């Protein structure tokens, strides 16, 4: 019984951690290159879920097609937001945060007007119905799909940033934008692409979570808070730190919620954050001490 409980907690923690990592990676990418903290990132995640619902339920489209259209639409929205609001504020943390707070209110209100106050849900496709059992634990097929798709998104993002010419240009801008500009790299294009990728990753998390949890206009706030904890815990600007931090948060919540309580899980998460900040203020994998 204890062994099966342990495995079930592990599975639950992985599911929670994967979504947090997707959101935090996009947030970290935007911060690393544009030096702004987009507090409206949770609402981007929320829009991804709503667009997925619109495609699957409202328009009766194929799930895969709806997923692709949703993340593409949100990525384009990210480019528009970057051009209109964040471009003049690159490197200005406080003004950018104030603009992001305004965007939170606008996006939440817009979602309420278009989709209403009642929680919405996306029924799982037939192929994802049912559960898989093994070693005393079980996982629903849609949660297994969430883990797999999240891993694919992470690998693709890492590969793009690490091995493509454009990805290397993004790294150059993150390290020294002025030197990158002297090498002929367009800072404006890189920032727009960064925002698009970051928003697409958050939207992917929203699309996946929309199948296993209710969709509401305020669903992004708790996820944003956890993503910010992951960023600080893992280290700002570190992809590896984001992944490790997300897994730590997810697994901590999974195990503490099972063995003690959900409330205690939140307390432990922030206690871990406090301990890390005391002994290593830059985070586990921060680039600067």
Helices and strands as residue ranges (DSSP letters): H 2-34, H 41-53, I 54-58, H 63-81, I 82-86, G 87-89, H 93-115, G 126-128, E 131-134, E 137-140, H 141-163, H 165-175, H 177-182, H 187-212, H 219-234, H 239-259, H 262-279
